[in-house]
Amino acid sequence: MAKSVFYHAGCPVCVSAEHDIINLVGAENVEVVHLGDQKNRVGEAEALGLKSVPALVTPNGNVLHINFGASIEDLK
């Protein structure tokens, strides 16, 4: 099974959502991408359809915007 990818920017809302996602699906089933630390992946996130973070991209490509922490534009 492919992993989900959880994108976030490190804000308190994002960190809380990260913990919840890991508790729900298990750390082995999700890749966590901190866009504040991995700015080279902002374009990837945008290409997948992310408008804001935190967001979870499911293995079949659905983007689940969890809450509004920061817009992708703010991360560029």
CORTAUR-V897786 format. One record per helix or strand of 2 or more residues. SS is the DSSP state (a for helix, b for strand). FROM is the first residue (numbers start at 1). TO is the last residue. If there is no record, write none. Layout:
SS&FROM&TO  SS&FROM&TO
This chain:
b&4&8  a&12&25  a&27&29  b&30&34  a&39&48  b&52&57  b&63&71  a&72&75
